[in-house]
């Protein structure tokens, strides 16, 4: 009986920890998506480094390449198609996202 109770407690704890990791990963994904959206909508005051980092984040995570052209500074002009593709990918894969605390990076599980 004691083992069953411990197993239930462990399962609940693990499920909650996994939920927090998934929540953090989704939050980071949406922050990057907002940066791309602002860039597509030509918002002023957006740091080019943030846009370039967001593009790199999505290409690494989703394996969907951006249509933006690059130069020696980086890529900082994502397209509307990029935004659509990365939103579509999120809808299909948001349950698979998780935050790796050790590497401080978002990954796709499975």
KOLTOR-603432 format. One record per atom (N, C-alpha, C, CB): x, z, y. Coordinates in Angstrom, 2 decimals, padded with zeros to 5 digits. Glycine has a CB too. Layout:
<marpas>
@xx: X | zz: Z | yy: Y
...
</marpas>
This chain:
<marpas>
@xx: 000.82 | zz: 000.00 | yy: -001.20
@xx: 000.00 | zz: 000.00 | yy: 000.00
@xx: 000.87 | zz: 000.00 | yy: 001.26
@xx: -000.94 | zz: 001.21 | yy: 000.00
@xx: 001.95 | zz: 000.80 | yy: 001.23
@xx: 002.85 | zz: 000.88 | yy: 002.38
@xx: 003.48 | zz: -000.48 | yy: 002.68
@xx: 003.94 | zz: 001.93 | yy: 002.12
@xx: 003.83 | zz: -001.20 | yy: 001.63
@xx: 004.44 | zz: -002.53 | yy: 001.79
@xx: 003.46 | zz: -003.51 | yy: 002.43
@xx: 004.91 | zz: -003.06 | yy: 000.44
@xx: 002.20 | zz: -003.41 | yy: 002.08
@xx: 001.18 | zz: -004.30 | yy: 002.64
@xx: 001.01 | zz: -004.03 | yy: 004.13
@xx: -000.17 | zz: -004.12 | yy: 001.90
@xx: 000.98 | zz: -002.75 | yy: 004.48
@xx: 000.84 | zz: -002.38 | yy: 005.90
@xx: 002.05 | zz: -002.88 | yy: 006.69
@xx: 000.70 | zz: -000.84 | yy: 006.06
@xx: 003.24 | zz: -002.70 | yy: 006.15
@xx: 004.46 | zz: -003.20 | yy: 006.82
@xx: 004.44 | zz: -004.71 | yy: 006.96
@xx: 005.72 | zz: -002.76 | yy: 006.05
@xx: 003.97 | zz: -005.40 | yy: 005.94
@xx: 003.88 | zz: -006.86 | yy: 005.99
@xx: 002.90 | zz: -007.31 | yy: 007.06
@xx: 003.45 | zz: -007.41 | yy: 004.62
@xx: 001.77 | zz: -006.63 | yy: 007.16
@xx: 000.78 | zz: -006.96 | yy: 008.19
@xx: 001.35 | zz: -006.73 | yy: 009.58
@xx: -000.50 | zz: -006.13 | yy: 007.99
@xx: 002.02 | zz: -005.60 | yy: 009.78
@xx: 002.63 | zz: -005.29 | yy: 011.09
@xx: 003.68 | zz: -006.33 | yy: 011.44
@xx: 003.25 | zz: -003.88 | yy: 011.09
@xx: 004.53 | zz: -006.67 | yy: 010.48
@xx: 005.57 | zz: -007.67 | yy: 010.72
@xx: 004.95 | zz: -009.02 | yy: 011.06
@xx: 006.48 | zz: -007.81 | yy: 009.48
@xx: 003.91 | zz: -009.41 | yy: 010.35
@xx: 003.24 | zz: -010.69 | yy: 010.59
@xx: 002.64 | zz: -010.73 | yy: 011.99
@xx: 002.13 | zz: -010.93 | yy: 009.54
@xx: 002.00 | zz: -009.65 | yy: 012.40
@xx: 001.42 | zz: -009.59 | yy: 013.75
@xx: 002.52 | zz: -009.66 | yy: 014.80
@xx: 000.59 | zz: -008.30 | yy: 013.93
@xx: 003.60 | zz: -008.91 | yy: 014.61
@xx: 004.70 | zz: -008.92 | yy: 015.57
@xx: 005.32 | zz: -010.31 | yy: 015.66
@xx: 005.77 | zz: -007.89 | yy: 015.17
@xx: 005.57 | zz: -010.94 | yy: 014.52
@xx: 006.17 | zz: -012.27 | yy: 014.50
@xx: 005.27 | zz: -013.30 | yy: 015.17
@xx: 006.47 | zz: -012.70 | yy: 013.06
@xx: 003.97 | zz: -013.22 | yy: 014.91
@xx: 003.02 | zz: -014.15 | yy: 015.52
@xx: 003.00 | zz: -013.97 | yy: 017.04
@xx: 001.60 | zz: -013.93 | yy: 014.94
@xx: 003.03 | zz: -012.74 | yy: 017.52
@xx: 003.06 | zz: -012.50 | yy: 018.97
@xx: 004.35 | zz: -012.99 | yy: 019.59
@xx: 002.88 | zz: -011.01 | yy: 019.26
@xx: 005.48 | zz: -012.76 | yy: 018.93
@xx: 006.77 | zz: -013.23 | yy: 019.44
@xx: 006.79 | zz: -014.75 | yy: 019.51
@xx: 007.92 | zz: -012.72 | yy: 018.57
@xx: 006.25 | zz: -015.39 | yy: 018.50
@xx: 006.20 | zz: -016.86 | yy: 018.45
@xx: 005.32 | zz: -017.40 | yy: 019.59
@xx: 005.67 | zz: -017.34 | yy: 017.08
@xx: 004.21 | zz: -016.69 | yy: 019.85
@xx: 003.30 | zz: -017.10 | yy: 020.91
@xx: 003.99 | zz: -017.02 | yy: 022.27
@xx: 002.04 | zz: -016.22 | yy: 020.90
@xx: 004.78 | zz: -015.97 | yy: 022.50
@xx: 005.51 | zz: -015.82 | yy: 023.76
@xx: 006.53 | zz: -016.94 | yy: 023.90
@xx: 006.21 | zz: -014.45 | yy: 023.83
@xx: 007.24 | zz: -017.26 | yy: 022.83
@xx: 008.22 | zz: -018.34 | yy: 022.87
@xx: 007.54 | zz: -019.67 | yy: 023.17
@xx: 009.00 | zz: -018.43 | yy: 021.54
@xx: 006.38 | zz: -019.91 | yy: 022.58
@xx: 005.64 | zz: -021.14 | yy: 022.80
@xx: 005.14 | zz: -021.19 | yy: 024.24
@xx: 004.47 | zz: -021.26 | yy: 021.81
@xx: 004.66 | zz: -020.08 | yy: 024.75
@xx: 004.16 | zz: -020.00 | yy: 026.12
@xx: 005.26 | zz: -020.30 | yy: 027.13
@xx: 003.57 | zz: -018.62 | yy: 026.39
@xx: 006.43 | zz: -019.74 | yy: 026.91
@xx: 007.57 | zz: -019.98 | yy: 027.80
@xx: 007.97 | zz: -021.45 | yy: 027.77
@xx: 008.76 | zz: -019.10 | yy: 027.41
@xx: 007.99 | zz: -022.04 | yy: 026.59
@xx: 008.35 | zz: -023.45 | yy: 026.45
@xx: 007.34 | zz: -024.34 | yy: 027.17
@xx: 008.42 | zz: -023.83 | yy: 024.97
@xx: 006.06 | zz: -024.04 | yy: 027.02
@xx: 005.02 | zz: -024.82 | yy: 027.70
@xx: 005.15 | zz: -024.70 | yy: 029.22
@xx: 003.61 | zz: -024.37 | yy: 027.26
@xx: 005.44 | zz: -023.51 | yy: 029.68
@xx: 005.60 | zz: -023.28 | yy: 031.12
@xx: 006.75 | zz: -024.13 | yy: 031.68
@xx: 005.86 | zz: -021.78 | yy: 031.41
@xx: 007.85 | zz: -024.14 | yy: 030.98
@xx: 009.02 | zz: -024.93 | yy: 031.42
@xx: 008.69 | zz: -026.42 | yy: 031.38
@xx: 010.25 | zz: -024.63 | yy: 030.52
@xx: 007.99 | zz: -026.86 | yy: 030.34
@xx: 007.60 | zz: -028.27 | yy: 030.25
@xx: 006.75 | zz: -028.65 | yy: 031.46
@xx: 006.81 | zz: -028.54 | yy: 028.93
@xx: 005.77 | zz: -027.81 | yy: 031.78
@xx: 004.86 | zz: -028.11 | yy: 032.89
@xx: 005.58 | zz: -028.06 | yy: 034.24
@xx: 003.69 | zz: -027.13 | yy: 032.89
@xx: 006.55 | zz: -027.18 | yy: 034.39
@xx: 007.35 | zz: -027.14 | yy: 035.63
@xx: 008.08 | zz: -028.48 | yy: 035.82
@xx: 008.36 | zz: -025.96 | yy: 035.60
@xx: 008.69 | zz: -028.96 | yy: 034.77
@xx: 009.40 | zz: -030.24 | yy: 034.84
@xx: 008.44 | zz: -031.39 | yy: 035.06
@xx: 010.20 | zz: -030.48 | yy: 033.56
@xx: 007.27 | zz: -031.33 | yy: 034.45
@xx: 006.26 | zz: -032.37 | yy: 034.65
@xx: 005.80 | zz: -032.39 | yy: 036.11
@xx: 005.06 | zz: -032.15 | yy: 033.70
@xx: 005.69 | zz: -031.23 | yy: 036.71
@xx: 005.30 | zz: -031.14 | yy: 038.12
@xx: 006.36 | zz: -031.75 | yy: 039.03
@xx: 005.05 | zz: -029.67 | yy: 038.51
@xx: 007.63 | zz: -031.56 | yy: 038.70
@xx: 008.71 | zz: -032.18 | yy: 039.47
@xx: 008.61 | zz: -033.70 | yy: 039.41
@xx: 010.10 | zz: -031.71 | yy: 038.94
@xx: 008.37 | zz: -034.23 | yy: 038.20
@xx: 008.23 | zz: -035.69 | yy: 038.04
@xx: 007.01 | zz: -036.18 | yy: 038.81
@xx: 008.12 | zz: -036.07 | yy: 036.54
@xx: 005.91 | zz: -035.45 | yy: 038.72
@xx: 004.68 | zz: -035.84 | yy: 039.43
@xx: 004.93 | zz: -035.88 | yy: 040.94
@xx: 003.54 | zz: -034.85 | yy: 039.10
@xx: 005.61 | zz: -034.89 | yy: 041.47
@xx: 005.92 | zz: -034.87 | yy: 042.90
@xx: 006.80 | zz: -036.05 | yy: 043.29
@xx: 006.61 | zz: -033.55 | yy: 043.28
@xx: 007.75 | zz: -036.38 | yy: 042.43
@xx: 008.63 | zz: -037.52 | yy: 042.70
@xx: 007.85 | zz: -038.82 | yy: 042.69
@xx: 009.77 | zz: -037.57 | yy: 041.68
@xx: 006.98 | zz: -039.00 | yy: 041.70
@xx: 006.16 | zz: -040.22 | yy: 041.59
@xx: 005.26 | zz: -040.35 | yy: 042.83
@xx: 005.30 | zz: -040.19 | yy: 040.29
@xx: 004.77 | zz: -039.21 | yy: 043.32
@xx: 003.90 | zz: -039.21 | yy: 044.49
@xx: 004.67 | zz: -039.16 | yy: 045.81
@xx: 002.95 | zz: -038.03 | yy: 044.42
@xx: 005.99 | zz: -039.34 | yy: 045.74
@xx: 006.87 | zz: -039.40 | yy: 046.91
@xx: 006.77 | zz: -038.17 | yy: 047.81
@xx: 006.55 | zz: -040.62 | yy: 047.72
@xx: 006.74 | zz: -036.99 | yy: 047.21
@xx: 006.70 | zz: -035.75 | yy: 047.99
@xx: 008.05 | zz: -035.56 | yy: 048.68
@xx: 006.38 | zz: -034.52 | yy: 047.08
@xx: 007.99 | zz: -035.14 | yy: 049.93
@xx: 009.21 | zz: -034.90 | yy: 050.71
@xx: 009.84 | zz: -033.57 | yy: 050.32
@xx: 008.90 | zz: -034.92 | yy: 052.23
@xx: 011.12 | zz: -033.45 | yy: 050.54
@xx: 011.83 | zz: -032.20 | yy: 050.33
@xx: 012.17 | zz: -031.89 | yy: 048.88
@xx: 011.03 | zz: -031.10 | yy: 050.87
@xx: 011.99 | zz: -032.84 | yy: 048.00
@xx: 012.30 | zz: -032.64 | yy: 046.59
@xx: 013.78 | zz: -032.90 | yy: 046.35
@xx: 011.43 | zz: -033.57 | yy: 045.70
@xx: 014.46 | zz: -031.93 | yy: 045.75
@xx: 015.89 | zz: -032.08 | yy: 045.49
@xx: 016.13 | zz: -033.10 | yy: 044.38
@xx: 016.52 | zz: -030.72 | yy: 045.12
@xx: 017.00 | zz: -034.06 | yy: 044.65
@xx: 017.27 | zz: -035.12 | yy: 043.68
@xx: 017.83 | zz: -034.56 | yy: 042.38
@xx: 018.24 | zz: -036.13 | yy: 044.26
@xx: 018.60 | zz: -033.47 | yy: 042.48
@xx: 019.18 | zz: -032.86 | yy: 041.28
@xx: 018.07 | zz: -032.35 | yy: 040.35
@xx: 020.13 | zz: -031.70 | yy: 041.67
@xx: 017.00 | zz: -031.79 | yy: 040.91
@xx: 015.88 | zz: -031.32 | yy: 040.10
@xx: 015.19 | zz: -032.48 | yy: 039.39
@xx: 014.88 | zz: -030.55 | yy: 040.98
@xx: 015.02 | zz: -033.58 | yy: 040.10
@xx: 014.36 | zz: -034.75 | yy: 039.51
@xx: 015.21 | zz: -035.30 | yy: 038.37
@xx: 014.11 | zz: -035.85 | yy: 040.59
@xx: 016.50 | zz: -035.44 | yy: 038.62
@xx: 017.41 | zz: -035.95 | yy: 037.59
@xx: 017.43 | zz: -035.03 | yy: 036.37
@xx: 018.82 | zz: -036.11 | yy: 038.17
@xx: 017.43 | zz: -033.73 | yy: 036.61
@xx: 017.41 | zz: -032.76 | yy: 035.50
@xx: 016.11 | zz: -032.85 | yy: 034.71
@xx: 017.61 | zz: -031.33 | yy: 036.04
@xx: 014.99 | zz: -033.05 | yy: 035.41
@xx: 013.70 | zz: -033.17 | yy: 034.73
@xx: 013.67 | zz: -034.41 | yy: 033.84
@xx: 012.55 | zz: -033.23 | yy: 035.76
@xx: 014.20 | zz: -035.51 | yy: 034.35
@xx: 014.26 | zz: -036.74 | yy: 033.55
@xx: 015.10 | zz: -036.51 | yy: 032.29
@xx: 014.84 | zz: -037.91 | yy: 034.38
@xx: 016.26 | zz: -035.88 | yy: 032.45
@xx: 017.12 | zz: -035.58 | yy: 031.30
@xx: 016.41 | zz: -034.66 | yy: 030.30
@xx: 018.43 | zz: -034.93 | yy: 031.77
@xx: 015.69 | zz: -033.65 | yy: 030.82
@xx: 014.94 | zz: -032.72 | yy: 029.98
@xx: 013.94 | zz: -033.48 | yy: 029.10
@xx: 014.20 | zz: -031.68 | yy: 030.85
@xx: 013.15 | zz: -034.36 | yy: 029.71
@xx: 012.13 | zz: -035.08 | yy: 028.95
@xx: 012.72 | zz: -036.06 | yy: 027.96
@xx: 011.21 | zz: -035.82 | yy: 029.90
@xx: 013.76 | zz: -036.76 | yy: 028.35
@xx: 014.37 | zz: -037.71 | yy: 027.42
@xx: 014.95 | zz: -036.99 | yy: 026.20
@xx: 015.47 | zz: -038.52 | yy: 028.13
@xx: 015.59 | zz: -035.86 | yy: 026.42
@xx: 016.17 | zz: -035.10 | yy: 025.31
@xx: 015.08 | zz: -034.55 | yy: 024.39
@xx: 017.05 | zz: -033.94 | yy: 025.85
@xx: 014.04 | zz: -033.98 | yy: 025.00
@xx: 013.01 | zz: -033.30 | yy: 024.22
@xx: 012.05 | zz: -034.27 | yy: 023.54
@xx: 012.23 | zz: -032.38 | yy: 025.12
@xx: 011.58 | zz: -035.27 | yy: 024.26
@xx: 010.53 | zz: -036.16 | yy: 023.74
@xx: 011.09 | zz: -037.42 | yy: 023.08
@xx: 009.60 | zz: -036.56 | yy: 024.86
@xx: 012.33 | zz: -037.73 | yy: 023.37
@xx: 012.97 | zz: -038.97 | yy: 022.91
@xx: 012.32 | zz: -040.21 | yy: 023.53
@xx: 012.91 | zz: -039.07 | yy: 021.39
@xx: 011.58 | zz: -040.01 | yy: 024.63
@xx: 010.98 | zz: -041.11 | yy: 025.38
@xx: 011.87 | zz: -041.38 | yy: 026.58
@xx: 009.50 | zz: -040.78 | yy: 025.82
@xx: 012.45 | zz: -042.56 | yy: 026.62
@xx: 013.37 | zz: -042.92 | yy: 027.70
@xx: 012.60 | zz: -043.23 | yy: 028.98
@xx: 014.24 | zz: -044.11 | yy: 027.30
@xx: 013.17 | zz: -042.81 | yy: 030.09
@xx: 012.59 | zz: -043.08 | yy: 031.39
@xx: 012.83 | zz: -044.54 | yy: 031.78
@xx: 013.17 | zz: -042.13 | yy: 032.45
@xx: 011.91 | zz: -045.07 | yy: 032.56
@xx: 012.08 | zz: -046.43 | yy: 033.09
@xx: 012.95 | zz: -046.44 | yy: 034.35
@xx: 010.71 | zz: -047.05 | yy: 033.40
@xx: 013.33 | zz: -045.25 | yy: 034.83
@xx: 014.08 | zz: -045.16 | yy: 036.09
@xx: 015.48 | zz: -045.75 | yy: 035.94
@xx: 014.18 | zz: -043.70 | yy: 036.55
@xx: 015.95 | zz: -046.30 | yy: 037.02
@xx: 017.30 | zz: -046.84 | yy: 037.08
@xx: 018.25 | zz: -045.74 | yy: 037.55
@xx: 017.38 | zz: -048.09 | yy: 038.01
@xx: 019.47 | zz: -045.78 | yy: 037.09
@xx: 020.43 | zz: -044.76 | yy: 037.46
@xx: 021.59 | zz: -045.33 | yy: 038.24
@xx: 020.95 | zz: -044.06 | yy: 036.23
@xx: 022.31 | zz: -044.44 | yy: 038.88
@xx: 023.56 | zz: -044.81 | yy: 039.55
@xx: 024.56 | zz: -043.68 | yy: 039.31
@xx: 023.33 | zz: -045.05 | yy: 041.09
@xx: 025.64 | zz: -043.64 | yy: 040.07
@xx: 026.67 | zz: -042.64 | yy: 039.82
@xx: 026.19 | zz: -041.21 | yy: 040.11
@xx: 027.89 | zz: -042.94 | yy: 040.67
@xx: 025.13 | zz: -041.04 | yy: 040.85
@xx: 024.57 | zz: -039.72 | yy: 041.16
@xx: 023.66 | zz: -039.26 | yy: 040.02
@xx: 023.80 | zz: -039.75 | yy: 042.50
@xx: 022.96 | zz: -040.17 | yy: 039.41
@xx: 022.00 | zz: -039.85 | yy: 038.36
@xx: 020.76 | zz: -040.69 | yy: 038.50
@xx: 021.64 | zz: -038.36 | yy: 038.39
@xx: 019.73 | zz: -040.30 | yy: 037.80
@xx: 018.45 | zz: -041.01 | yy: 037.91
@xx: 017.47 | zz: -040.08 | yy: 038.60
@xx: 017.92 | zz: -041.46 | yy: 036.50
@xx: 016.80 | zz: -040.59 | yy: 039.59
@xx: 015.94 | zz: -039.74 | yy: 040.40
@xx: 014.66 | zz: -040.45 | yy: 040.86
@xx: 016.69 | zz: -039.25 | yy: 041.60
@xx: 014.30 | zz: -041.53 | yy: 040.19
@xx: 013.05 | zz: -042.25 | yy: 040.51
@xx: 012.24 | zz: -042.48 | yy: 039.25
@xx: 013.36 | zz: -043.59 | yy: 041.21
@xx: 011.65 | zz: -041.42 | yy: 038.67
@xx: 010.80 | zz: -041.65 | yy: 037.50
@xx: 009.59 | zz: -042.48 | yy: 037.90
@xx: 010.36 | zz: -040.31 | yy: 036.87
@xx: 009.06 | zz: -043.20 | yy: 036.95
@xx: 007.92 | zz: -044.08 | yy: 037.23
@xx: 006.61 | zz: -043.41 | yy: 036.84
@xx: 008.08 | zz: -045.42 | yy: 036.47
@xx: 005.52 | zz: -044.03 | yy: 037.26
@xx: 004.19 | zz: -043.54 | yy: 036.88
@xx: 004.02 | zz: -043.61 | yy: 035.36
@xx: 003.08 | zz: -044.35 | yy: 037.59
@xx: 004.58 | zz: -044.66 | yy: 034.75
@xx: 004.53 | zz: -044.78 | yy: 033.29
@xx: 005.26 | zz: -043.64 | yy: 032.60
@xx: 005.13 | zz: -046.12 | yy: 032.85
@xx: 006.40 | zz: -043.22 | yy: 033.18
@xx: 007.12 | zz: -042.06 | yy: 032.63
@xx: 006.21 | zz: -040.84 | yy: 032.62
@xx: 008.40 | zz: -041.78 | yy: 033.45
@xx: 005.56 | zz: -040.60 | yy: 033.75
@xx: 004.67 | zz: -039.45 | yy: 033.88
@xx: 003.54 | zz: -039.52 | yy: 032.84
@xx: 004.09 | zz: -039.39 | yy: 035.31
@xx: 002.94 | zz: -040.68 | yy: 032.71
@xx: 001.85 | zz: -040.87 | yy: 031.74
@xx: 002.35 | zz: -040.63 | yy: 030.31
@xx: 001.26 | zz: -042.29 | yy: 031.86
@xx: 003.51 | zz: -041.20 | yy: 029.98
@xx: 004.05 | zz: -041.06 | yy: 028.62
@xx: 004.39 | zz: -039.62 | yy: 028.29
@xx: 005.29 | zz: -041.94 | yy: 028.46
@xx: 005.00 | zz: -038.90 | yy: 029.24
@xx: 005.38 | zz: -037.51 | yy: 028.99
@xx: 004.17 | zz: -036.59 | yy: 028.95
@xx: 006.37 | zz: -037.04 | yy: 030.06
@xx: 003.11 | zz: -036.91 | yy: 029.71
@xx: 001.85 | zz: -036.14 | yy: 029.61
@xx: 001.21 | zz: -036.37 | yy: 028.25
@xx: 000.87 | zz: -036.54 | yy: 030.75
@xx: 001.17 | zz: -037.60 | yy: 027.83
@xx: 000.57 | zz: -037.96 | yy: 026.53
@xx: 001.33 | zz: -037.27 | yy: 025.39
@xx: 000.57 | zz: -039.50 | yy: 026.33
@xx: 002.64 | zz: -037.28 | yy: 025.48
@xx: 003.46 | zz: -036.62 | yy: 024.46
@xx: 003.14 | zz: -035.13 | yy: 024.40
@xx: 004.97 | zz: -036.84 | yy: 024.74
@xx: 002.99 | zz: -034.50 | yy: 025.55
@xx: 002.69 | zz: -033.07 | yy: 025.62
@xx: 001.36 | zz: -032.75 | yy: 024.93
@xx: 002.65 | zz: -032.61 | yy: 027.08
@xx: 000.35 | zz: -033.56 | yy: 025.19
@xx: -000.96 | zz: -033.32 | yy: 024.56
@xx: -000.85 | zz: -033.31 | yy: 023.04
@xx: -001.97 | zz: -034.38 | yy: 025.01
@xx: -000.02 | zz: -034.18 | yy: 022.51
@xx: 000.11 | zz: -034.30 | yy: 021.05
@xx: 001.07 | zz: -033.28 | yy: 020.44
@xx: 000.57 | zz: -035.68 | yy: 020.70
@xx: 001.97 | zz: -032.72 | yy: 021.25
@xx: 003.06 | zz: -031.91 | yy: 020.69
@xx: 003.21 | zz: -030.51 | yy: 021.27
@xx: 004.33 | zz: -032.62 | yy: 020.86
@xx: 002.32 | zz: -030.08 | yy: 022.15
@xx: 002.50 | zz: -028.79 | yy: 022.82
@xx: 002.56 | zz: -027.62 | yy: 021.85
@xx: 001.39 | zz: -028.57 | yy: 023.82
@xx: 001.89 | zz: -027.73 | yy: 020.72
@xx: 001.92 | zz: -026.64 | yy: 019.74
@xx: 003.27 | zz: -026.52 | yy: 019.05
@xx: 000.83 | zz: -026.85 | yy: 018.69
@xx: 004.07 | zz: -027.56 | yy: 019.12
@xx: 005.37 | zz: -027.58 | yy: 018.45
@xx: 006.52 | zz: -027.11 | yy: 019.34
@xx: 005.67 | zz: -028.96 | yy: 017.94
@xx: 006.23 | zz: -026.86 | yy: 020.62
@xx: 007.28 | zz: -026.46 | yy: 021.55
@xx: 007.63 | zz: -024.99 | yy: 021.37
@xx: 006.85 | zz: -026.72 | yy: 023.00
@xx: 008.92 | zz: -024.67 | yy: 021.45
@xx: 009.31 | zz: -023.27 | yy: 021.45
@xx: 010.56 | zz: -023.08 | yy: 022.30
@xx: 009.56 | zz: -022.78 | yy: 020.01
@xx: 010.72 | zz: -021.86 | yy: 022.77
@xx: 011.84 | zz: -021.47 | yy: 023.63
@xx: 012.87 | zz: -020.76 | yy: 022.77
@xx: 011.37 | zz: -020.56 | yy: 024.82
@xx: 014.10 | zz: -021.28 | yy: 022.79
@xx: 015.20 | zz: -020.64 | yy: 022.08
@xx: 015.92 | zz: -019.74 | yy: 023.08
@xx: 016.18 | zz: -021.71 | yy: 021.47
@xx: 015.77 | zz: -018.43 | yy: 022.91
@xx: 016.37 | zz: -017.46 | yy: 023.84
@xx: 017.88 | zz: -017.53 | yy: 023.83
@xx: 015.92 | zz: -016.04 | yy: 023.50
@xx: 018.46 | zz: -017.77 | yy: 022.68
@xx: 019.91 | zz: -017.79 | yy: 022.57
@xx: 020.51 | zz: -018.98 | yy: 023.32
@xx: 020.32 | zz: -017.85 | yy: 021.10
@xx: 019.94 | zz: -020.15 | yy: 023.12
@xx: 020.46 | zz: -021.36 | yy: 023.77
@xx: 019.85 | zz: -021.60 | yy: 025.14
@xx: 020.20 | zz: -022.56 | yy: 022.89
@xx: 018.78 | zz: -020.83 | yy: 025.45
@xx: 018.05 | zz: -020.98 | yy: 026.71
@xx: 017.62 | zz: -022.43 | yy: 026.93
@xx: 018.91 | zz: -020.50 | yy: 027.90
@xx: 016.89 | zz: -022.91 | yy: 025.91
@xx: 016.49 | zz: -024.30 | yy: 025.89
@xx: 015.16 | zz: -024.45 | yy: 025.16
@xx: 017.57 | zz: -025.17 | yy: 025.24
@xx: 014.39 | zz: -025.45 | yy: 025.56
@xx: 013.13 | zz: -025.78 | yy: 024.89
@xx: 013.43 | zz: -026.75 | yy: 023.75
@xx: 012.09 | zz: -026.38 | yy: 025.89
@xx: 012.80 | zz: -026.50 | yy: 022.60
@xx: 012.97 | zz: -027.37 | yy: 021.44
@xx: 011.60 | zz: -027.71 | yy: 020.86
@xx: 013.86 | zz: -026.69 | yy: 020.37
@xx: 011.60 | zz: -028.70 | yy: 019.98
@xx: 010.41 | zz: -029.06 | yy: 019.23
@xx: 010.64 | zz: -028.61 | yy: 017.80
@xx: 010.12 | zz: -030.61 | yy: 019.30
@xx: 009.70 | zz: -027.82 | yy: 017.26
@xx: 009.83 | zz: -027.36 | yy: 015.89
@xx: 009.21 | zz: -028.38 | yy: 014.94
@xx: 009.16 | zz: -025.99 | yy: 015.71
@xx: 009.79 | zz: -028.44 | yy: 013.76
@xx: 009.23 | zz: -029.31 | yy: 012.72
@xx: 009.56 | zz: -030.67 | yy: 012.97
@xx: 007.79 | zz: -029.18 | yy: 012.61
</marpas>
